[in-house]
Amino acid sequence: MKPISDINTPSDMSAFWMPFTANQQFKAAPRILKSAEGMYYHSEDGRKILDGTAGLWCCNAGHGRREIAEAVSQQISHLDFAPTFQMGHPLPFELANQLVEIAPKGFGHVFYTNSGSESVDTALKIALAWQRARGQGTRTRLIGRERGYHGVGFGGISVGGIPGNRKWFGSLLGGVDHLPHTLNIGKNAFTKGLPEEDLSLADELEKIVFLHDASNIAAVIVEPIAGSTGVIMPPKGYLKRLREICTKHGILLIFDEVITGFGRLGSAFAAQEFDVIPDLITCAKGLTNGAIPMGAVLVRNGIYDDMMAAGKGAIELFHGYTYSGHPVAAAAGLATLEIYRSENLLHRAADLAGYWEEAAHSLRGCKHVKDVRNYGLVAGIELESMPDAPGKRAYEVFVRCFEKGALIRVTGDIIALSPPLIIERSEIDDLFTLLQDVLQAQD
Ligand code: PLP
């Protein structure tokens, strides 16, 4: 067999059914990334590509981190796998201790998963189980939000609000309602940071509660900033109001922080950034800097305590994955958290936010740009759609940017940017200059 590092060009692409990809279109004109270091990918044809998306919102500490590679390699030869069902090994305990240190105060417990989707399904199950454990088993309804993305498990697509992700898959979970999304370009286009206070969208939750009665509702799940559907901001005060309504009615509030976790907005979690404390936090991606799949649900103390009390020494939660707390993933997580700590990366987005904001808003006035949204080190640039071909315009921008040396992400006609948190100001300049050139060269 060829050494793995010599496999630079796939010999045949037909066997791999690629996720969220137009397989036939891609395989006819593939983009192959061969290696990565720091802020850059290297393509198969030898080009440097500036990473404007931290891979897929995950490589917050940049690429090719030796510390993570060494931790992973040492752990594989030391203890490659061991179960966490009815036995343990040290690293996931240690990682959980370190995670609760950076989590909001009062989050003392961690349930491990392997992905954001699994974190979401786990959080929904914890919410349902907790309601039952405290004698409120009629609370089975779940509330998500339009344009929410919560991964691709059946729980996640049910509470999620993306029609394309739902329509192929039958009737999904029953008993789910959706809050309205918070994007209002008519009123808020080109707002820097969060739009002005508007509690009316959060107050929609009261209407859903009134309709079904609180005694039937288990949990509300939202992304603090919706990432995958185009970087959609909550108006000021929105999350706080959701918190108040949930507390008033005994409904759990889940923040899906798969994107906003680990420093994306300037604090370890959005909960701290916005000073709104939910009951459960889902995370993944940045937990291991994307190097090894791992996710987690961070759990507030009272919820864990109630579950322990109800369990009476038996299995308290009938849930878990073969790889929950995998030793190699935990090693990657520990090495990642050490990098975040030693380089102060969980707060770096706050330092760069002003510079990033100015750079993002410099695109105002470029061809077809109808909105720019930003917070921390994330930005959404929305383009006017072509009348008969929604998504085509942004996809063409994505392809041109890749050809010219920058990786951006597009969803519909929205460009989403979320670079590694190690980005320098000069690289922010490079990213937006390149993007501006591509936007201006559009038809
Ligand atoms: N939740 C949110 C907010 C996400 O952005 C994502 C992925 O982008 C997920 C869940 C799903 O994560 P994964 O793709 O790791 O399953």
Residues whose N, C-alpha, C, O or C-beta is under 5 A from the ligand:
A	BS01	PLP	S115 G116 S117 E118 Y149 H150 G151 E223 G227 S228 D256 V258 I259 A284
